[in-house]
Amino acid sequence: MKSIFPRDTVLLVARLLLSSLFVMMGWGKLTGFSGTIAYMAATGAPLPSLSAVISIVVELGLGALLAFGAFTAPIATLFALYTIVTAFIGHHYWTFSGMERYDMWIHFYKNFSIAGGFLALASAGPGRFSLDTLLNSTTRNVRS
């Protein structure tokens, strides 16, 4: 059965939507680095300064690579793991009460949903509009 959505265009949009959150958050962490360290300390992240650097590299650096469709499957898999780990570190709803608990509960499970999107992307691949596809076709042409 043929889908009404063009696969490669949908995969491009999926990559851009999934990566946009992380690129924007990574940029905010980079430009507000001291606040990022304070946030990491407040959430109980191990080694707050190192955690801040890691989060910036992952969110901004790997997020940009994912947007361009470079190393899509391994990066999407890493992001799936990253979002699950950050759910436990940053959204530990079980330590809150009232509306704060509900807010953190939403964020916690939203991270799991985002991880599902990353796993689907890792499985489906980057699509035609990606650096992965461009590099694969270039490599195939050189080897031929």
PLY file of the C-alpha trace (Angstrom):
ply
format ascii 1.0
element vertex 144
property float x
property float y
property float z
element edge 143
property int vertex1
property int vertex2
end_header
0.00 0.00 0.00
1.36 3.41 -0.96
1.46 6.04 1.78
0.05 9.51 1.18
3.22 10.90 2.74
6.43 10.90 0.71
8.81 8.81 2.83
11.99 10.84 2.29
10.28 14.15 2.99
8.68 12.77 6.15
12.05 11.43 7.36
13.63 14.86 6.75
10.84 16.55 8.71
11.16 13.96 11.49
14.91 14.56 11.75
14.41 18.33 11.84
11.63 18.18 14.42
13.45 15.76 16.70
16.76 17.58 16.45
15.34 21.11 16.80
14.47 20.62 20.47
17.99 19.47 21.29
19.80 22.08 19.18
17.79 24.89 20.80
18.30 23.49 24.30
22.01 22.90 23.65
22.42 26.47 22.40
20.67 27.79 25.50
22.93 25.71 27.72
26.03 26.96 25.89
25.07 30.64 26.03
24.01 30.38 29.67
26.77 28.07 30.79
26.92 29.14 34.45
23.15 28.72 34.71
23.46 25.30 33.08
25.96 24.20 35.72
23.65 25.50 38.46
20.73 23.61 36.90
22.78 20.41 36.69
23.69 20.76 40.36
20.05 21.42 41.31
18.83 18.30 39.52
21.48 16.15 41.17
23.36 15.44 37.95
26.77 13.88 38.67
29.73 16.26 38.23
27.61 19.29 37.23
30.32 21.01 35.16
31.12 17.86 33.20
27.42 17.06 32.87
26.87 20.54 31.43
29.63 20.07 28.84
28.35 16.62 27.88
24.80 17.89 27.50
25.95 20.75 25.26
28.04 18.46 23.05
25.23 15.93 22.75
22.37 18.36 22.30
24.03 20.97 20.11
26.68 18.94 18.32
24.93 15.64 17.76
21.61 17.44 17.28
23.07 19.40 14.36
24.53 16.22 12.85
21.15 14.54 13.14
19.41 17.49 11.46
21.74 17.11 8.48
21.28 13.34 8.47
24.86 12.43 9.33
25.45 9.17 11.21
21.69 9.03 11.68
21.19 5.51 13.09
23.91 5.64 15.77
23.11 9.23 16.77
19.37 8.55 16.95
20.10 5.50 19.12
22.34 7.60 21.39
19.62 10.24 21.66
17.08 7.58 22.62
19.34 6.48 25.48
20.18 10.09 26.37
16.54 11.11 26.67
15.75 8.15 28.90
18.74 8.86 31.17
17.88 12.56 31.35
14.30 11.65 32.26
15.61 9.96 35.40
18.13 12.71 36.18
16.09 15.82 35.36
12.47 14.80 35.74
12.30 12.65 38.86
8.60 13.28 39.43
8.44 10.85 42.36
10.33 13.39 44.50
7.75 16.15 43.97
4.18 16.69 45.08
1.12 18.48 43.78
1.31 20.28 40.45
5.10 20.06 40.37
4.83 16.29 40.49
2.33 16.32 37.62
4.55 18.67 35.57
7.62 16.47 36.10
5.54 13.34 35.36
4.59 14.82 31.97
8.22 15.69 31.17
9.44 12.28 32.32
7.10 10.38 30.01
7.53 12.91 27.21
11.21 11.95 27.23
10.22 8.31 26.76
7.97 9.26 23.84
10.78 11.24 22.22
13.06 8.22 22.69
10.50 6.18 20.75
10.69 8.66 17.89
14.47 8.39 17.88
14.32 4.60 17.78
11.86 4.74 14.87
14.22 7.11 13.04
17.20 4.84 13.75
15.23 1.96 12.28
13.82 3.81 9.25
17.08 5.56 8.34
17.74 9.14 7.35
15.95 9.17 4.01
17.20 10.47 0.70
17.67 14.08 1.86
20.62 13.45 4.16
24.39 13.49 4.35
24.33 9.74 5.01
22.69 9.13 1.63
24.91 11.65 -0.13
28.06 10.10 1.33
26.88 6.55 0.56
26.17 7.41 -3.08
29.52 9.20 -3.40
31.33 6.23 -1.87
29.53 3.82 -4.19
30.43 5.94 -7.23
34.11 6.07 -6.21
34.25 2.29 -5.69
32.56 1.52 -9.05
0 1
1 2
2 3
3 4
4 5
5 6
6 7
7 8
8 9
9 10
10 11
11 12
12 13
13 14
14 15
15 16
16 17
17 18
18 19
19 20
20 21
21 22
22 23
23 24
24 25
25 26
26 27
27 28
28 29
29 30
30 31
31 32
32 33
33 34
34 35
35 36
36 37
37 38
38 39
39 40
40 41
41 42
42 43
43 44
44 45
45 46
46 47
47 48
48 49
49 50
50 51
51 52
52 53
53 54
54 55
55 56
56 57
57 58
58 59
59 60
60 61
61 62
62 63
63 64
64 65
65 66
66 67
67 68
68 69
69 70
70 71
71 72
72 73
73 74
74 75
75 76
76 77
77 78
78 79
79 80
80 81
81 82
82 83
83 84
84 85
85 86
86 87
87 88
88 89
89 90
90 91
91 92
92 93
93 94
94 95
95 96
96 97
97 98
98 99
99 100
100 101
101 102
102 103
103 104
104 105
105 106
106 107
107 108
108 109
109 110
110 111
111 112
112 113
113 114
114 115
115 116
116 117
117 118
118 119
119 120
120 121
121 122
122 123
123 124
124 125
125 126
126 127
127 128
128 129
129 130
130 131
131 132
132 133
133 134
134 135
135 136
136 137
137 138
138 139
139 140
140 141
141 142
142 143
